[in-house]
Amino acid sequence: MASSRKKRSAAARLLVHYSTDYVFAGNNAGPYTETDEPDPINVYGHSKLLGEKRIQEVNPSHLIFRTSWVYGSRGRNFLLTIQKLARERSLLKVVDDQTGCPHGAG
């Protein structure tokens, strides 16, 4: 009886999982939505999608955030790299074939 109570209690807890936009192939003309069918093109995207599916199977009380372009004041990220290069160089060359929505890490 205590075992079944523990299982119900664990299943009722909200699980928050941070995933990635790599679960998509990147071929959409516009932004992806939660109803778009995932289509990962690499091992990382496949592994994240498998994690999402497993979470959905074991805990109906979950939130899955598919983030991209995360930046912060520490670590390695696009924003800090561009700031550093701007201090060091008079001309920057940056790819122009990507569209994203930067997300601040706080």
C-alpha positions as CSV (number, residue, x, y, z in Angstrom):
1,M,0.0,0.0,0.0
2,A,2.8,2.5,0.9
3,S,4.5,1.5,-2.4
4,S,1.4,2.4,-4.5
5,R,1.0,5.7,-2.6
6,K,4.7,6.6,-3.4
7,K,4.1,5.8,-7.1
8,R,0.9,8.0,-7.2
9,S,2.7,10.8,-5.3
10,A,5.7,10.7,-7.7
11,A,3.4,10.7,-10.8
12,A,1.5,13.7,-9.4
13,R,4.7,15.9,-9.2
14,L,5.2,18.4,-11.9
15,L,8.3,17.5,-14.0
16,V,9.9,20.4,-15.8
17,H,12.3,19.4,-18.7
18,Y,14.4,21.6,-20.9
19,S,14.7,20.2,-24.3
20,T,15.9,21.7,-27.6
21,D,14.8,22.9,-31.0
22,Y,17.1,20.2,-32.4
23,V,14.1,17.8,-32.3
24,F,13.1,19.5,-35.6
25,A,14.9,19.4,-38.9
26,G,14.9,23.1,-39.3
27,N,13.0,23.2,-42.6
28,N,10.0,25.3,-41.5
29,A,9.6,28.7,-43.1
30,G,8.3,30.1,-39.8
31,P,8.5,29.3,-36.1
32,Y,7.8,25.9,-34.8
33,T,4.8,25.2,-32.5
34,E,4.2,22.5,-30.0
35,T,1.9,20.7,-32.5
36,D,4.6,20.4,-35.2
37,E,5.8,16.9,-35.8
38,P,9.4,16.4,-34.6
39,D,12.0,15.3,-37.2
40,P,15.5,15.3,-35.6
41,I,18.4,15.2,-38.0
42,N,21.2,14.3,-35.6
43,V,21.9,12.0,-32.6
44,Y,21.6,14.9,-30.2
45,G,18.1,15.7,-31.5
46,H,17.1,12.1,-31.4
47,S,18.2,11.6,-27.8
48,K,16.4,14.7,-26.7
49,L,13.2,13.6,-28.4
50,L,13.5,10.1,-26.8
51,G,13.8,11.8,-23.4
52,E,10.7,13.9,-24.1
53,K,8.7,10.8,-25.1
54,R,9.8,8.9,-22.0
55,I,8.8,11.8,-19.7
56,Q,5.4,11.9,-21.4
57,E,5.0,8.1,-20.8
58,V,5.9,8.1,-17.1
59,N,4.5,11.4,-15.8
60,P,1.4,13.0,-17.2
61,S,2.1,16.1,-15.1
62,H,5.0,17.6,-17.1
63,L,6.2,20.7,-18.9
64,I,8.7,20.4,-21.8
65,F,10.4,23.6,-22.9
66,R,12.2,23.4,-26.3
67,T,14.7,26.2,-26.0
68,S,17.2,27.6,-28.5
69,W,19.7,30.4,-28.7
70,V,20.2,30.5,-24.9
71,Y,22.6,33.2,-23.7
72,G,23.7,34.4,-20.3
73,S,26.4,36.5,-18.6
74,R,28.6,33.4,-18.2
75,G,29.7,30.4,-20.2
76,R,30.0,30.1,-23.9
77,N,27.2,31.5,-26.0
78,F,26.6,33.5,-29.2
79,L,26.1,36.9,-27.4
80,L,29.3,36.7,-25.4
81,T,31.3,35.5,-28.5
82,I,30.0,38.4,-30.6
83,Q,30.8,40.9,-27.8
84,K,34.3,39.5,-27.5
85,L,35.0,39.5,-31.3
86,A,33.6,43.1,-31.6
87,R,36.2,44.2,-29.1
88,E,39.0,42.4,-31.0
89,R,38.1,43.0,-34.6
90,S,37.0,45.9,-36.8
91,L,34.9,43.6,-39.1
92,L,32.8,40.7,-38.1
93,K,31.5,38.0,-40.4
94,V,28.4,36.2,-39.2
95,V,26.2,33.6,-40.9
96,D,23.0,34.9,-42.2
97,D,21.1,31.7,-42.9
98,Q,19.7,31.1,-39.4
99,T,16.6,32.6,-37.7
100,G,16.1,32.3,-34.0
101,C,14.6,33.7,-30.9
102,P,17.3,34.3,-28.2
103,H,16.4,33.2,-24.7
104,G,18.1,34.8,-21.7
105,A,19.3,32.4,-19.0
106,G,18.7,34.9,-16.3
